[in-house]
Amino acid sequence: MNRQNDGPGAPGLIYLDNGATSFPKPDEVYRFMDEFYRRFGVNPGRSGYDLCIESGDLVETTRRQLCAFFGGSDPNRLVFGYNATDALNLAIFGLLEAGDHAVTTHLEHNSSLRPLWHLEQRGVAVDWVDFDGRGYIDPDEVIARLRPHTRAVVINHGSNVIGTVQPVAPIGAACRARGIPLVLDVSQTAGMIPLDVEALGAGVICFTGHKSLMGPMGTGGMYVHESVELRQTRAGGTGVRSAQRHHLEEYPYRMEYGTPNLPGIAGLHAGVKWVQQQGVAAIHRFELDLWRRLRDGLRDIDGVVLHCADDDGSGERISVLSFNVPGLVAADVGTMLDVDHGIACRTGLHCAPMVHEHLGTDRIHGSVRFGLGPLNTAAQVDTAVAAVAEIAALARR
């Protein structure tokens, strides 16, 4: 990978929290955001003067770029939002109402879990499918839960806690055959592994821009397959047909509201361009090589417990790894890594409480998570392994 920084942030910092957000971004992202917003930072699509046309062109160019990135066929059905949580709320509340049934998993992030919980209180029946000891769901079990009144299947494609990528293609095929939308949360996988809406059988792909797509925070959205119609749950300005009282029904306006995040979309455009230049498959190979180096190093440390980190090649995964040091609270391990070793990571429940309930780590306040990115190095991984070894030795004493 093309690394511009030896250590982002503070001098000497080793950043291993890419599961939360990628950092640093490629220099091209910072430059393009700044230059574009300085030159064309006006409200896109609202007027006919040149600056407005230029800003609108970037939004539509990025819409086409992301549509192709996800294997879509209609750029108008690529909808921008604030992040994956925003998109998942639009999709879930736009598909389900009292009397409906949904199927989901214990791997979900709160961005899906909480909307579904709220809908359960309003009369939506929800089936929750558990994952096995390796961290994967059984597609047949999901398919077996489908009912005549199932209106959505919601799955976290790549776990932000244990890094397993779920085998969703068989589920997508079964859903397509029954006319049930499969809603995929690709927050962790978009930009890290190749995604294709048709191959996965997805009805709605919900993505965020600030993780492996290398864009800024406050960006994301969804691609809505032609077979899916989402009920409108919001209304507002679009800059189009302003005299019309009801919100526009055609895509993308159907699911977009108000002034878009123009500098964010500019940064997302540059981030996706960088990812495409590097090659998604190449990024995935590089990060998995680092992940295996990290996994092997941590596995050899006495007193370190890894979670769902077996990799026999039979299941796909991303470069996220969670662990605990027995005798130490995860947050304390994170503090020692930060203060004593200059390593930034994530600790706690990672907004995915059901995963930790399954693992039993909810009783010990979660786990420590390392998230590797395309700008990390083997030397940084080795430093992190040595740091954990030192902390584990202290715990044993």
NULUMKE-56740 format. One line per 3 residues: number of its first residue (from 1); their letters; for each residue x, y, z of C-alpha. Coordinates in Angstrom, 1 decimal, padded with zeros to 4 digits. Layout:
N
NUM = a = X Y Z; ... .
REM end
This chain:
397
1 = mnr = 000.0 000.0 000.0; 001.0 003.6 -000.5; 001.8 005.0 003.0 .
4 = qnd = 002.1 008.8 003.4; 002.6 008.7 007.2; 004.9 006.8 009.5 .
7 = gpg = 002.6 007.6 012.4; -000.7 009.5 012.2; -001.7 011.9 014.9 .
10 = apg = 000.8 012.3 017.8; 004.4 011.5 016.9; 005.1 007.8 017.4 .
13 = liy = 001.4 006.9 017.7; 000.5 003.5 016.3; -003.2 003.7 015.2 .
16 = ldn = -005.0 000.3 015.4; -008.6 001.5 015.6; -009.5 001.4 011.9 .
19 = gat = -012.6 -000.6 012.8; -013.9 002.7 014.3; -012.7 004.9 011.5 .
22 = sfp = -009.8 004.8 009.1; -006.9 007.1 010.1; -005.1 008.8 008.6 .
25 = kpd = -006.9 009.2 005.3; -004.8 009.3 002.1; -003.4 012.7 001.5 .
28 = evy = -005.4 012.9 -001.7; -008.6 012.9 000.3; -007.6 015.9 002.5 .
31 = rfm = -006.4 017.8 -000.5; -009.4 017.2 -002.7; -011.9 018.1 000.1 .
34 = def = -010.1 021.3 000.8; -009.6 022.4 -002.8; -013.1 021.4 -004.0 .
37 = yrr = -014.9 023.1 -001.1; -012.9 026.3 -001.5; -013.6 026.5 -005.2 .
40 = fgv = -017.2 025.1 -005.5; -018.6 025.1 -001.9; -022.1 026.2 -002.9 .
43 = npg = -025.4 024.4 -002.5; -025.6 021.8 -005.3; -028.7 021.4 -007.5 .
46 = rsg = -030.4 024.5 -006.2; -029.5 027.1 -009.0; -028.2 027.3 -012.5 .
49 = ydl = -025.0 029.3 -012.1; -021.6 027.7 -012.9; -020.5 027.0 -009.3 .
52 = cie = -023.8 025.3 -008.5; -023.5 023.2 -011.6; -020.0 022.1 -010.7 .
55 = sgd = -020.9 021.2 -007.2; -023.9 019.2 -008.4; -021.8 017.4 -011.0 .
58 = lve = -019.5 016.2 -008.2; -022.5 014.8 -006.3; -023.8 013.0 -009.4 .
61 = ttr = -020.3 011.7 -010.4; -019.8 010.3 -006.9; -023.3 008.7 -007.1 .
64 = rql = -022.3 007.0 -010.3; -019.0 006.0 -008.9; -020.5 004.3 -005.8 .
67 = caf = -023.3 002.7 -007.8; -020.7 001.0 -010.0; -018.6 000.2 -006.9 .
70 = fgg = -021.4 -001.8 -005.4; -022.4 -003.5 -008.7; -025.6 -001.5 -009.1 .
73 = sdp = -027.3 -000.7 -012.4; -029.2 002.5 -011.6; -027.2 005.4 -010.1 .
76 = nrl = -030.4 007.2 -009.0; -030.9 004.4 -006.5; -027.6 005.2 -004.8 .
79 = vfg = -028.8 007.5 -002.0; -026.5 009.6 000.2; -027.0 009.9 003.9 .
82 = yna = -024.9 010.8 007.0; -023.6 007.3 007.7; -024.6 003.6 007.8 .
85 = tda = -026.7 004.1 010.9; -028.7 006.8 009.1; -029.2 004.5 006.1 .
88 = lnl = -030.1 001.5 008.2; -032.8 003.5 010.0; -034.2 004.6 006.7 .
91 = aif = -034.2 001.1 005.3; -035.5 -000.8 008.4; -038.2 001.8 009.3 .
94 = gll = -039.1 002.0 005.6; -039.7 -001.7 005.3; -041.3 -002.8 008.6 .
97 = eag = -044.4 -002.0 010.5; -046.7 -003.6 013.1; -047.7 -007.1 012.1 .
100 = dha = -044.6 -007.7 010.0; -041.8 -010.2 010.7; -038.0 -009.8 010.3 .
103 = vtt = -035.0 -012.1 010.7; -031.6 -010.8 012.0; -028.6 -012.1 013.9 .
106 = hle = -026.7 -011.8 017.2; -023.8 -010.2 015.3; -025.6 -006.9 014.7 .
109 = hns = -024.3 -003.5 015.6; -026.6 -001.1 017.5; -027.2 000.7 014.2 .
112 = slr = -029.5 -002.3 013.3; -030.1 -003.8 016.7; -031.8 -000.7 018.2 .
115 = plw = -034.1 000.1 015.3; -035.3 -003.5 015.4; -035.7 -003.5 019.1 .
118 = hle = -037.8 -000.3 018.9; -039.9 -002.0 016.2; -040.4 -005.1 018.3 .
121 = qrg = -042.0 -002.8 020.9; -044.4 -001.6 018.2; -045.6 -005.1 017.1 .
124 = vav = -042.9 -006.3 014.7; -041.9 -009.9 015.3; -038.1 -010.4 015.1 .
127 = dwv = -036.2 -013.7 015.0; -032.6 -013.5 016.2; -030.1 -016.1 014.7 .
130 = dfd = -027.0 -016.9 016.7; -023.5 -017.5 015.4; -021.3 -020.6 015.9 .
133 = grg = -018.0 -020.9 017.8; -016.0 -019.7 014.8; -018.1 -016.6 014.5 .
136 = yid = -020.4 -017.5 011.5; -024.1 -017.8 011.1; -025.6 -020.8 009.3 .
139 = pde = -027.4 -019.6 006.1; -029.8 -022.5 006.3; -030.9 -021.4 009.8 .
142 = via = -031.7 -017.9 008.5; -033.6 -019.3 005.6; -035.6 -021.6 007.9 .
145 = rlr = -036.8 -018.6 009.9; -038.5 -017.0 006.8; -042.3 -016.8 007.1 .
148 = pht = -045.1 -015.7 004.7; -045.1 -012.3 006.5; -041.3 -011.8 006.6 .
151 = rav = -040.7 -008.3 005.2; -036.9 -008.0 005.8; -033.8 -009.9 006.7 .
154 = vin = -031.1 -007.7 008.3; -027.5 -008.9 008.5; -024.2 -007.3 009.5 .
157 = hgs = -022.0 -008.4 006.7; -018.7 -008.1 008.5; -018.6 -008.2 012.3 .
160 = nvi = -016.9 -005.1 013.9; -016.0 -007.2 016.9; -014.7 -010.5 015.7 .
163 = gtv = -014.1 -009.8 012.0; -016.0 -012.6 010.4; -017.8 -012.0 007.1 .
166 = qpv = -021.1 -013.8 006.8; -021.9 -016.1 003.9; -024.9 -014.1 002.8 .
169 = api = -025.2 -015.1 -000.9; -027.4 -018.2 -000.2; -029.6 -016.0 002.1 .
172 = gaa = -029.8 -013.4 -000.6; -030.9 -015.9 -003.2; -033.6 -017.3 -001.0 .
175 = cra = -034.8 -013.8 -000.1; -034.9 -012.7 -003.8; -036.9 -015.9 -004.6 .
178 = rgi = -039.5 -014.9 -002.0; -039.5 -011.2 -002.6; -038.0 -010.4 000.8 .
181 = plv = -035.4 -007.6 000.9; -032.1 -008.5 002.4; -030.7 -005.5 004.1 .
184 = ldv = -026.9 -005.6 004.5; -024.8 -003.5 006.8; -021.5 -003.3 005.0 .
187 = sqt = -019.9 -000.7 007.3; -016.9 -002.9 007.9; -016.6 -004.6 004.5 .
190 = agm = -017.1 -001.8 002.0; -013.7 -000.9 000.6; -012.1 -004.0 002.3 .
193 = ipl = -013.6 -006.8 000.2; -015.3 -006.7 -003.2; -019.1 -006.2 -003.0 .
196 = dve = -021.7 -006.8 -005.7; -025.4 -006.3 -005.0; -026.4 -008.9 -007.5 .
199 = alg = -024.0 -011.6 -006.4; -025.0 -011.1 -002.8; -028.7 -011.0 -003.6 .
202 = agv = -029.0 -007.8 -001.5; -032.1 -005.7 -001.5; -030.5 -002.7 000.3 .
205 = icf = -026.7 -002.2 000.9; -026.1 000.3 003.7; -022.6 001.8 003.9 .
208 = tgh = -020.5 004.3 005.7; -017.8 006.4 004.1; -015.4 007.0 006.9 .
211 = ksl = -014.0 003.4 007.4; -012.5 001.4 004.6; -013.8 003.7 001.8 .
214 = mgp = -011.3 006.1 003.2; -013.7 009.1 003.2; -014.5 011.5 006.0 .
217 = mgt = -016.9 011.2 008.9; -020.5 012.2 008.3; -020.8 010.4 004.9 .
220 = ggm = -022.5 007.2 003.8; -025.8 006.0 002.4; -027.4 003.0 000.6 .
223 = yvh = -028.0 001.4 -002.7; -031.6 000.3 -003.1; -032.2 -002.6 -005.6 .
226 = esv = -034.8 -002.1 -008.2; -036.9 -004.8 -006.6; -037.3 -002.9 -003.4 .
229 = elr = -039.4 000.1 -002.5; -038.8 001.8 000.8; -041.6 003.7 002.6 .
232 = qtr = -040.8 007.3 003.1; -040.3 008.2 006.8; -039.0 011.7 006.3 .
235 = agg = -039.8 014.7 004.2; -038.1 018.0 003.3; -036.3 020.0 000.7 .
238 = tgv = -034.8 018.6 -002.4; -034.3 021.7 -004.6; -036.6 020.0 -007.2 .
241 = rsa = -040.3 020.9 -007.9; -040.5 023.0 -004.8; -044.2 023.9 -005.3 .
244 = qrh = -045.1 020.2 -004.7; -046.4 019.7 -001.2; -045.6 016.0 -000.8 .
247 = hle = -042.0 014.8 -000.9; -040.8 013.5 -004.2; -041.3 009.8 -004.8 .
250 = eyp = -038.6 009.1 -007.4; -035.0 008.1 -006.4; -032.7 009.5 -005.2 .
253 = yrm = -034.9 012.3 -004.0; -037.3 009.8 -002.4; -034.7 009.1 000.3 .
256 = eyg = -032.6 012.3 000.4; -033.5 015.3 002.4; -032.1 018.8 002.6 .
259 = tpn = -028.6 020.1 001.7; -026.1 017.3 001.2; -022.7 017.1 002.8 .
262 = lpg = -020.8 018.5 -000.1; -017.3 018.6 001.4; -017.9 015.1 002.8 .
265 = iag = -019.1 013.7 -000.6; -015.9 015.3 -002.2; -013.8 013.5 000.4 .
268 = lha = -015.7 010.3 -000.2; -015.2 010.6 -003.9; -011.4 010.9 -003.4 .
271 = gvk = -011.4 008.1 -000.9; -013.2 005.6 -003.2; -010.9 006.7 -006.1 .
274 = wvq = -007.9 005.9 -003.9; -009.3 002.5 -002.9; -010.0 001.7 -006.6 .
277 = qqg = -006.5 002.7 -007.6; -005.0 000.4 -004.9; -007.5 -002.4 -005.7 .
280 = vaa = -010.0 -003.7 -003.2; -008.6 -007.3 -003.5; -005.1 -006.1 -003.0 .
283 = ihr = -006.1 -004.1 000.1; -007.8 -007.2 001.5; -004.8 -009.4 000.9 .
286 = fel = -002.5 -006.9 002.5; -004.6 -006.4 005.6; -005.2 -010.1 006.1 .
289 = dlw = -001.4 -010.7 005.9; -001.0 -008.2 008.7; -004.0 -009.7 010.6 .
292 = rrl = -002.4 -013.2 010.5; 000.9 -011.8 011.7; -001.0 -010.1 014.6 .
295 = rdg = -003.1 -013.2 015.4; -000.1 -015.5 015.4; 001.8 -013.2 017.6 .
298 = lrd = -001.0 -012.7 020.2; -001.8 -016.4 020.1; 001.7 -017.3 021.3 .
301 = idg = 001.4 -015.1 024.4; 000.6 -016.9 027.7; -002.6 -015.4 029.2 .
304 = vvl = -004.1 -013.8 026.1; -007.5 -015.1 024.9; -008.5 -014.5 021.3 .
307 = hca = -012.1 -014.4 020.1; -013.2 -016.3 017.0; -009.7 -015.9 015.5 .
310 = ddd = -009.3 -019.4 013.9; -008.6 -019.0 010.2; -008.7 -022.3 008.3 .
313 = gsg = -009.6 -020.7 005.0; -013.2 -021.9 005.1; -014.7 -018.6 006.0 .
316 = eri = -014.1 -015.0 004.9; -013.0 -012.4 007.3; -011.7 -008.8 007.7 .
319 = svl = -008.8 -007.4 009.6; -010.4 -006.9 013.0; -009.3 -009.0 016.0 .
322 = sfn = -010.6 -008.9 019.6; -008.9 -010.3 022.7; -008.7 -010.2 026.4 .
325 = vpg = -006.0 -010.5 029.0; -007.4 -012.5 032.0; -007.2 -010.6 035.2 .
328 = lva = -007.4 -007.2 033.5; -010.5 -005.2 032.5; -010.4 -004.5 028.8 .
331 = adv = -010.4 -000.7 029.4; -007.3 -001.0 031.6; -005.5 -002.9 028.8 .
334 = gtm = -006.5 -000.2 026.4; -005.2 002.5 028.7; -001.9 000.8 029.2 .
337 = ldv = -001.5 000.3 025.4; -002.2 004.0 024.9; -000.2 005.6 027.8 .
340 = dhg = 002.7 003.1 028.0; 003.1 002.1 024.4; 001.5 004.8 022.2 .
343 = iac = -001.0 002.3 020.7; -004.6 003.5 020.0; -007.2 000.8 020.0 .
346 = rtg = -010.9 000.2 021.0; -012.1 -001.4 024.2; -015.6 -002.2 025.5 .
349 = lhc = -018.7 -003.6 023.9; -018.1 -002.0 020.5; -021.8 -001.1 020.1 .
352 = apm = -022.5 -004.8 019.6; -023.7 -006.1 022.9; -025.2 -009.4 021.6 .
355 = vhe = -021.8 -010.5 020.3; -020.3 -010.0 023.8; -023.2 -011.8 025.4 .
358 = hlg = -022.6 -014.8 023.2; -018.8 -014.7 023.9; -019.4 -014.1 027.7 .
361 = tdr = -017.3 -011.0 027.5; -020.2 -008.8 028.5; -019.6 -009.8 032.1 .
364 = ihg = -016.0 -008.4 031.9; -016.9 -005.2 030.2; -016.1 -006.3 026.7 .
367 = svr = -012.8 -006.9 024.9; -009.8 -005.1 023.4; -010.1 -004.7 019.6 .
370 = fgl = -007.3 -004.1 017.1; -008.5 -002.9 013.7; -005.9 -002.9 011.0 .
373 = gpl = -005.9 -000.7 007.9; -004.1 -000.3 004.6; -001.7 002.3 006.1 .
376 = nta = -000.5 000.0 008.9; 002.9 -001.8 008.8; 004.3 -005.1 009.9 .
379 = aqv = 006.6 -003.2 012.3; 003.6 -001.6 014.0; 002.0 -005.1 014.4 .
382 = dta = 005.2 -006.4 015.9; 005.3 -003.5 018.4; 001.7 -004.1 019.3 .
385 = vaa = 002.3 -007.8 020.0; 005.3 -007.0 022.2; 003.2 -004.5 024.1 .
388 = vae = 000.5 -007.0 024.8; 003.1 -009.6 025.8; 004.4 -007.1 028.4 .
391 = iaa = 000.9 -006.3 029.7; 000.1 -010.0 029.9; 003.3 -010.7 031.9 .
394 = lar = 002.3 -008.0 034.4; -001.2 -009.6 034.7; 000.4 -013.0 035.4 .
397 = r = 002.5 -011.5 038.2 .
REM end
